[in-house]
Amino acid sequence: DTDRALVLLEEYCKKLRKPEEQQLKKAIRKVMGIFKSSLFQALLDNFTKKTDKHGTTSHPSLSAALGCDVLGCPKD
C-alpha cells in the first residue's frame, strides 16, 4: 500500500539527523515524491488492473521495484 509506505518513510526520515544520513534522507524524500506523483499513481493503477486481470503475480510490486531502482537493493 503506497499510503502506508509513505507514512513509514516519513517516520524513518524524521529519525535521520546525522550529517552522514542526509544523503539517504534525500534519496528517501525523492522516492516519496515519486510515490506521490500522478504518473506513479497511473502506473500503479495500470499494474494493479493487469495483476487483477491475470491473477496474482510473482513479480515484485511496482513500489518495491521503483524503490530499489532509486535507493538500490541489497544483493541476495
MMTF fields as JSON, N, C-alpha, C and O atoms, coordinates in Angstrom:
{
  "mmtfVersion": "1.0.0",
  "mmtfProducer": "UNKNOWN",
  "numBonds": 303,
  "numAtoms": 304,
  "numGroups": 76,
  "numChains": 1,
  "numModels": 1,
  "chainsPerModel": [1],
  "groupsPerChain": [76],
  "chainIdList": ["A"],
  "bondAtomList": [4, 2, 8, 6, 12, 10, 16, 14, 20, 18, 24, 22, 28, 26, 32, 30, 36, 34, 40, 38, 44, 42, 48, 46, 52, 50, 56, 54, 60, 58, 64, 62, 68, 66, 72, 70, 76, 74, 80, 78, 84, 82, 88, 86, 92, 90, 96, 94, 100, 98, 104, 102, 108, 106, 112, 110, 116, 114, 120, 118, 124, 122, 128, 126, 132, 130, 136, 134, 140, 138, 144, 142, 148, 146, 152, 150, 156, 154, 160, 158, 164, 162, 168, 166, 172, 170, 176, 174, 180, 178, 184, 182, 188, 186, 192, 190, 196, 194, 200, 198, 204, 202, 208, 206, 212, 210, 216, 214, 220, 218, 224, 222, 228, 226, 232, 230, 236, 234, 240, 238, 244, 242, 248, 246, 252, 250, 256, 254, 260, 258, 264, 262, 268, 266, 272, 270, 276, 274, 280, 278, 284, 282, 288, 286, 292, 290, 296, 294, 300, 298],
  "bondOrderList": [1, 1, 1, 1, 1, 1, 1, 1, 1, 1, 1, 1, 1, 1, 1, 1, 1, 1, 1, 1, 1, 1, 1, 1, 1, 1, 1, 1, 1, 1, 1, 1, 1, 1, 1, 1, 1, 1, 1, 1, 1, 1, 1, 1, 1, 1, 1, 1, 1, 1, 1, 1, 1, 1, 1, 1, 1, 1, 1, 1, 1, 1, 1, 1, 1, 1, 1, 1, 1, 1, 1, 1, 1, 1, 1],
  "groupList": [{"groupName": "ASP", "atomNameList": ["N", "CA", "C", "O"], "elementList": ["N", "C", "C", "O"], "formalChargeList": [0, 0, 0, 0], "bondAtomList": [1, 0, 2, 1, 3, 2], "bondOrderList": [1, 1, 2], "singleLetterCode": "D", "chemCompType": "L-PEPTIDE LINKING"}, {"groupName": "THR", "atomNameList": ["N", "CA", "C", "O"], "elementList": ["N", "C", "C", "O"], "formalChargeList": [0, 0, 0, 0], "bondAtomList": [1, 0, 2, 1, 3, 2], "bondOrderList": [1, 1, 2], "singleLetterCode": "T", "chemCompType": "L-PEPTIDE LINKING"}, {"groupName": "ARG", "atomNameList": ["N", "CA", "C", "O"], "elementList": ["N", "C", "C", "O"], "formalChargeList": [0, 0, 0, 0], "bondAtomList": [1, 0, 2, 1, 3, 2], "bondOrderList": [1, 1, 2], "singleLetterCode": "R", "chemCompType": "L-PEPTIDE LINKING"}, {"groupName": "ALA", "atomNameList": ["N", "CA", "C", "O"], "elementList": ["N", "C", "C", "O"], "formalChargeList": [0, 0, 0, 0], "bondAtomList": [1, 0, 2, 1, 3, 2], "bondOrderList": [1, 1, 2], "singleLetterCode": "A", "chemCompType": "L-PEPTIDE LINKING"}, {"groupName": "LEU", "atomNameList": ["N", "CA", "C", "O"], "elementList": ["N", "C", "C", "O"], "formalChargeList": [0, 0, 0, 0], "bondAtomList": [1, 0, 2, 1, 3, 2], "bondOrderList": [1, 1, 2], "singleLetterCode": "L", "chemCompType": "L-PEPTIDE LINKING"}, {"groupName": "VAL", "atomNameList": ["N", "CA", "C", "O"], "elementList": ["N", "C", "C", "O"], "formalChargeList": [0, 0, 0, 0], "bondAtomList": [1, 0, 2, 1, 3, 2], "bondOrderList": [1, 1, 2], "singleLetterCode": "V", "chemCompType": "L-PEPTIDE LINKING"}, {"groupName": "GLU", "atomNameList": ["N", "CA", "C", "O"], "elementList": ["N", "C", "C", "O"], "formalChargeList": [0, 0, 0, 0], "bondAtomList": [1, 0, 2, 1, 3, 2], "bondOrderList": [1, 1, 2], "singleLetterCode": "E", "chemCompType": "L-PEPTIDE LINKING"}, {"groupName": "TYR", "atomNameList": ["N", "CA", "C", "O"], "elementList": ["N", "C", "C", "O"], "formalChargeList": [0, 0, 0, 0], "bondAtomList": [1, 0, 2, 1, 3, 2], "bondOrderList": [1, 1, 2], "singleLetterCode": "Y", "chemCompType": "L-PEPTIDE LINKING"}, {"groupName": "CYS", "atomNameList": ["N", "CA", "C", "O"], "elementList": ["N", "C", "C", "O"], "formalChargeList": [0, 0, 0, 0], "bondAtomList": [1, 0, 2, 1, 3, 2], "bondOrderList": [1, 1, 2], "singleLetterCode": "C", "chemCompType": "L-PEPTIDE LINKING"}, {"groupName": "LYS", "atomNameList": ["N", "CA", "C", "O"], "elementList": ["N", "C", "C", "O"], "formalChargeList": [0, 0, 0, 0], "bondAtomList": [1, 0, 2, 1, 3, 2], "bondOrderList": [1, 1, 2], "singleLetterCode": "K", "chemCompType": "L-PEPTIDE LINKING"}, {"groupName": "PRO", "atomNameList": ["N", "CA", "C", "O"], "elementList": ["N", "C", "C", "O"], "formalChargeList": [0, 0, 0, 0], "bondAtomList": [1, 0, 2, 1, 3, 2], "bondOrderList": [1, 1, 2], "singleLetterCode": "P", "chemCompType": "L-PEPTIDE LINKING"}, {"groupName": "GLN", "atomNameList": ["N", "CA", "C", "O"], "elementList": ["N", "C", "C", "O"], "formalChargeList": [0, 0, 0, 0], "bondAtomList": [1, 0, 2, 1, 3, 2], "bondOrderList": [1, 1, 2], "singleLetterCode": "Q", "chemCompType": "L-PEPTIDE LINKING"}, {"groupName": "ILE", "atomNameList": ["N", "CA", "C", "O"], "elementList": ["N", "C", "C", "O"], "formalChargeList": [0, 0, 0, 0], "bondAtomList": [1, 0, 2, 1, 3, 2], "bondOrderList": [1, 1, 2], "singleLetterCode": "I", "chemCompType": "L-PEPTIDE LINKING"}, {"groupName": "MET", "atomNameList": ["N", "CA", "C", "O"], "elementList": ["N", "C", "C", "O"], "formalChargeList": [0, 0, 0, 0], "bondAtomList": [1, 0, 2, 1, 3, 2], "bondOrderList": [1, 1, 2], "singleLetterCode": "M", "chemCompType": "L-PEPTIDE LINKING"}, {"groupName": "GLY", "atomNameList": ["N", "CA", "C", "O"], "elementList": ["N", "C", "C", "O"], "formalChargeList": [0, 0, 0, 0], "bondAtomList": [1, 0, 2, 1, 3, 2], "bondOrderList": [1, 1, 2], "singleLetterCode": "G", "chemCompType": "PEPTIDE LINKING"}, {"groupName": "PHE", "atomNameList": ["N", "CA", "C", "O"], "elementList": ["N", "C", "C", "O"], "formalChargeList": [0, 0, 0, 0], "bondAtomList": [1, 0, 2, 1, 3, 2], "bondOrderList": [1, 1, 2], "singleLetterCode": "F", "chemCompType": "L-PEPTIDE LINKING"}, {"groupName": "SER", "atomNameList": ["N", "CA", "C", "O"], "elementList": ["N", "C", "C", "O"], "formalChargeList": [0, 0, 0, 0], "bondAtomList": [1, 0, 2, 1, 3, 2], "bondOrderList": [1, 1, 2], "singleLetterCode": "S", "chemCompType": "L-PEPTIDE LINKING"}, {"groupName": "ASN", "atomNameList": ["N", "CA", "C", "O"], "elementList": ["N", "C", "C", "O"], "formalChargeList": [0, 0, 0, 0], "bondAtomList": [1, 0, 2, 1, 3, 2], "bondOrderList": [1, 1, 2], "singleLetterCode": "N", "chemCompType": "L-PEPTIDE LINKING"}, {"groupName": "HIS", "atomNameList": ["N", "CA", "C", "O"], "elementList": ["N", "C", "C", "O"], "formalChargeList": [0, 0, 0, 0], "bondAtomList": [1, 0, 2, 1, 3, 2], "bondOrderList": [1, 1, 2], "singleLetterCode": "H", "chemCompType": "L-PEPTIDE LINKING"}],
  "groupTypeList": [0, 1, 0, 2, 3, 4, 5, 4, 4, 6, 6, 7, 8, 9, 9, 4, 2, 9, 10, 6, 6, 11, 11, 4, 9, 9, 3, 12, 2, 9, 5, 13, 14, 12, 15, 9, 16, 16, 4, 15, 11, 3, 4, 4, 0, 17, 15, 1, 9, 9, 1, 0, 9, 18, 14, 1, 1, 16, 18, 10, 16, 4, 16, 3, 3, 4, 14, 8, 0, 5, 4, 14, 8, 10, 9, 0],
  "groupIdList": [1, 2, 3, 4, 5, 6, 7, 8, 9, 10, 11, 12, 13, 14, 15, 16, 17, 18, 19, 20, 21, 22, 23, 24, 25, 26, 27, 28, 29, 30, 31, 32, 33, 34, 35, 36, 37, 38, 39, 40, 41, 42, 43, 44, 45, 46, 47, 48, 49, 50, 51, 52, 53, 54, 55, 56, 57, 58, 59, 60, 61, 62, 63, 64, 65, 66, 67, 68, 69, 70, 71, 72, 73, 74, 75, 76],
  "secStructList": [7, 2, 2, 2, 2, 2, 2, 2, 2, 2, 2, 2, 2, 2, 2, 7, 7, 1, 4, 4, 4, 2, 2, 2, 2, 2, 2, 2, 2, 2, 2, 2, 2, 2, 2, 2, 1, 2, 2, 2, 2, 2, 2, 2, 2, 2, 2, 2, 2, 2, 2, 2, 2, 2, 7, 7, 7, 1, 1, 7, 7, 2, 2, 2, 2, 2, 2, 2, 2, 2, 2, 7, 7, 7, 7, 7],
  "xCoordList": [0.836, 0.0, 0.888, 1.702, 0.724, 1.568, 1.405, 2.391, 0.194, -0.029, 0.697, 1.296, 0.643, 1.331, 2.842, 3.539, 3.35, 4.781, 5.216, 6.28, 4.401, 4.724, 4.789, 5.683, 3.852, 3.849, 5.118, 5.771, 5.464, 6.652, 7.932, 8.841, 8.002, 9.181, 9.312, 10.417, 8.203, 8.227, 8.709, 9.53, 8.202, 8.635, 10.131, 10.837, 10.61, 12.026, 12.878, 13.934, 12.423, 13.16, 13.332, 14.376, 12.333, 12.416, 13.536, 14.05, 13.915, 14.975, 16.372, 17.367, 16.442, 17.741, 18.203, 17.745, 19.111, 19.559, 21.061, 21.528, 21.81, 23.269, 23.675, 22.998, 24.774, 25.24, 25.45, 25.147, 25.956, 26.205, 24.916, 24.954, 23.788, 22.5, 21.718, 20.656, 22.229, 21.482, 21.338, 20.333, 22.314, 22.196, 21.07, 20.291, 20.99, 19.906, 18.562, 17.592, 18.508, 17.267, 16.822, 15.635, 17.765, 17.452, 16.895, 15.93, 17.506, 17.037, 15.64, 14.802, 15.395, 14.074, 13.019, 11.919, 13.345, 12.399, 12.124, 11.014, 13.13, 12.942, 11.939, 11.045, 12.093, 11.162, 9.758, 8.777, 9.666, 8.361, 7.69, 6.484, 8.464, 7.923, 7.42, 6.382, 8.161, 7.747, 6.453, 5.537, 6.374, 5.166, 3.938, 2.835, 4.123, 3.018, 2.657, 1.608, 3.5, 3.271, 2.084, 1.762, 1.453, 0.313, 0.758, 0.005, 1.971, 2.478, 2.631, 2.216, 3.213, 3.374, 2.016, 1.828, 1.081, -0.246, -0.921, -1.588, -0.755, -1.331, -0.673, -1.358, 0.65, 1.352, 0.919, 0.713, 0.784, 0.353, -1.061, -1.336, -1.954, -3.315, -3.304, -4.023, -2.492, -2.379, -1.82, -2.322, -0.79, -0.186, -1.201, -1.293, -1.959, -2.964, -4.055, -4.493, -4.494, -5.526, -5.026, -5.77, -3.764, -3.215, -3.063, -3.319, -2.647, -2.498, -3.851, -3.98, -4.862, -6.209, -6.75, -7.409, -6.468, -6.969, -6.334, -6.999, -5.045, -4.304, -4.057, -3.343, -4.621, -4.392, -3.162, -2.572, -2.782, -1.637, -0.357, -0.281, 0.63, 1.91, 3.039, 2.94, 4.105, 5.259, 6.284, 7.319, 6.005, 6.923, 6.822, 5.764, 7.925, 7.853, 6.872, 6.627, 6.327, 5.392, 6.098, 7.321, 5.326, 5.879, 6.57, 7.643, 5.976, 6.597, 7.951, 8.915, 8.032, 9.298, 10.329, 11.497, 9.913, 10.843, 11.376, 12.567, 10.51, 10.931, 11.844, 12.857, 11.498, 12.335, 13.717, 14.708, 13.799, 15.097, 15.877, 17.1, 15.187, 15.854, 16.47, 17.586, 15.765, 16.245, 17.248, 18.29, 16.943, 17.776, 18.823, 19.826, 18.581, 19.471, 18.963, 18.529, 19.017, 18.548, 19.738, 20.766, 19.592, 20.663, 20.781, 19.779, 21.979, 22.212, 21.899, 22.179, 21.312, 20.961, 22.211, 22.131],
  "yCoordList": [-1.173, 0.0, 1.246, 1.442, 2.058, 3.237, 4.222, 4.793, 4.427, 5.371, 4.928, 5.746, 3.663, 3.123, 3.263, 3.603, 3.004, 3.159, 4.601, 4.852, 5.544, 6.96, 7.328, 8.063, 6.826, 7.099, 6.543, 7.228, 5.307, 4.682, 5.393, 5.58, 5.786, 6.511, 7.869, 8.285, 8.549, 9.845, 9.679, 10.462, 8.665, 8.398, 8.104, 8.579, 7.32, 6.978, 8.221, 8.397, 9.079, 10.305, 11.2, 11.832, 11.256, 12.08, 11.632, 12.43, 10.37, 9.828, 10.068, 9.894, 10.468, 10.678, 12.11, 13.046, 12.271, 13.609, 13.805, 14.94, 12.735, 12.842, 13.319, 13.022, 14.053, 14.535, 13.407, 13.578, 12.279, 11.162, 10.481, 9.666, 10.798, 10.221, 11.101, 10.702, 12.281, 13.231, 12.787, 13.095, 12.078, 11.573, 10.533, 10.536, 9.662, 8.678, 9.383, 9.02, 10.385, 11.14, 11.793, 11.792, 12.342, 12.971, 11.944, 12.223, 10.753, 9.691, 9.217, 8.972, 9.09, 8.658, 9.703, 9.355, 10.959, 12.03, 12.031, 12.344, 11.682, 11.573, 10.464, 10.648, 9.322, 8.207, 8.61, 8.279, 9.315, 9.764, 10.679, 10.583, 11.551, 12.426, 11.643, 11.965, 10.616, 9.762, 9.032, 8.964, 8.487, 7.777, 8.688, 8.225, 9.971, 10.925, 11.445, 12.066, 11.203, 11.77, 11.112, 9.947, 11.89, 11.363, 10.287, 9.351, 10.408, 9.388, 8.053, 7.019, 8.061, 6.823, 6.213, 5.004, 7.038, 6.538, 5.913, 4.885, 6.523, 5.96, 4.622, 3.668, 4.547, 3.285, 2.212, 1.058, 2.586, 1.648, 1.142, -0.049, 2.044, 1.642, 0.67, -0.33, 0.958, 0.088, -1.279, -2.311, -1.285, -2.523, -3.347, -4.564, -2.666, -3.351, -3.962, -5.086, -3.227, -3.744, -4.976, -5.944, -4.951, -6.103, -7.292, -8.429, -7.038, -8.12, -8.738, -9.961, -7.899, -8.406, -9.208, -10.231, -8.738, -9.407, -10.787, -11.736, -10.882, -12.127, -12.936, -13.937, -12.528, -13.231, -12.69, -11.702, -13.341, -12.861, -13.045, -13.879, -12.265, -12.308, -12.543, -12.166, -13.158, -13.396, -12.282, -12.315, -11.287, -10.171, -9.223, -9.117, -8.528, -7.565, -6.452, -6.172, -5.836, -4.748, -3.596, -3.474, -2.76, -1.604, -0.683, -0.157, -0.474, 0.396, -0.143, 0.615, -1.447, -2.045, -1.96, -1.666, -2.211, -2.15, -0.735, -0.549, 0.256, 1.642, 2.042, 2.708, 1.647, 1.954, 1.369, 2.027, 0.148, -0.493, 0.212, 0.324, 0.684, 1.383, 2.684, 3.023, 3.415, 4.707, 4.552, 5.207, 3.699, 3.568, 2.471, 2.487, 1.519, 0.361, -0.72, -0.44, -1.951, -3.071, -3.886, -3.964, -4.491, -5.377, -6.574, -7.084, -7.008, -8.18, -9.438, -9.522, -10.427, -11.708, -12.497, -13.596],
  "zCoordList": [0.0, 0.0, 0.0, 0.903, -0.997, -1.164, -0.016, 0.451, 0.44, 1.54, 2.805, 3.503, 3.091, 4.279, 4.114, 5.07, 2.919, 2.659, 2.878, 3.444, 2.433, 2.622, 4.096, 4.516, 4.875, 6.312, 6.957, 7.744, 6.622, 7.199, 6.774, 7.583, 5.513, 5.034, 5.721, 6.067, 5.917, 6.608, 8.048, 8.525, 8.733, 10.108, 10.153, 11.042, 9.192, 9.147, 8.871, 9.478, 7.958, 7.631, 8.856, 9.02, 9.699, 10.899, 11.827, 12.612, 11.742, 12.596, 12.035, 12.737, 10.77, 10.123, 10.381, 9.726, 11.339, 11.733, 11.575, 11.475, 11.551, 11.462, 10.067, 9.082, 9.991, 8.679, 7.659, 6.478, 8.102, 7.18, 6.712, 5.79, 7.327, 6.943, 5.971, 5.493, 5.677, 4.858, 3.408, 2.767, 2.888, 1.518, 1.436, 0.483, 2.417, 2.472, 2.611, 1.945, 3.472, 3.669, 2.358, 2.031, 1.62, 0.338, -0.646, -1.358, -0.687, -1.591, -1.203, -2.071, 0.08, 0.543, 0.188, -0.241, 0.361, 0.006, -1.499, -1.93, -2.292, -3.742, -4.064, -4.89, -3.413, -3.601, -3.163, -3.828, -2.058, -1.577, -2.604, -2.832, -3.213, -4.247, -5.441, -6.02, -5.803, -6.92, -6.569, -7.389, -5.355, -4.932, -4.982, -5.271, -4.702, -4.68, -6.072, -6.241, -7.057, -8.385, -9.089, -8.854, -9.951, -10.702, -11.692, -11.963, -12.233, -13.145, -12.421, -12.944, -11.241, -10.477, -10.159, -10.295, -9.741, -9.401, -10.619, -10.499, -11.784, -13.013, -13.346, -13.715, -13.218, -13.477, -12.484, -12.859, -11.243, -10.212, -10.495, -10.35, -10.896, -11.245, -12.416, -12.404, -13.427, -14.599, -14.201, -14.646, -13.372, -12.895, -12.107, -12.271, -11.252, -10.433, -11.304, -11.058, -12.317, -13.218, -13.962, -14.124, -14.42, -15.134, -14.202, -14.598, -12.962, -11.99, -11.685, -11.634, -11.482, -11.203, -12.379, -12.194, -13.583, -14.779, -14.969, -15.382, -14.662, -14.905, -13.631, -13.669, -12.535, -11.277, -10.589, -11.026, -9.514, -8.751, -9.547, -10.449, -9.204, -9.907, -8.926, -7.759, -9.388, -8.531, -8.655, -7.99, -9.508, -9.686, -8.496, -7.876, -8.171, -7.076, -7.421, -8.594, -6.42, -6.657, -7.34, -7.273, -7.993, -8.677, -7.681, -7.977, -6.498, -5.499, -5.062, -4.953, -4.809, -4.394, -5.5, -5.244, -6.714, -7.839, -8.025, -8.271, -7.91, -8.055, -6.907, -7.121, -5.707, -4.551, -4.698, -4.381, -5.171, -5.387, -6.477, -6.395, -7.489, -8.582, -8.093, -8.486, -7.246, -6.78, -5.638, -5.636, -4.679, -3.487, -3.589, -2.876, -4.48, -4.556, -3.627, -2.51, -4.091, -3.285, -2.798, -3.471, -1.628, -1.167, -2.093, -2.595, -2.31, -3.154, -2.37, -1.174, -3.054, -2.395, -2.094, -1.544]
}
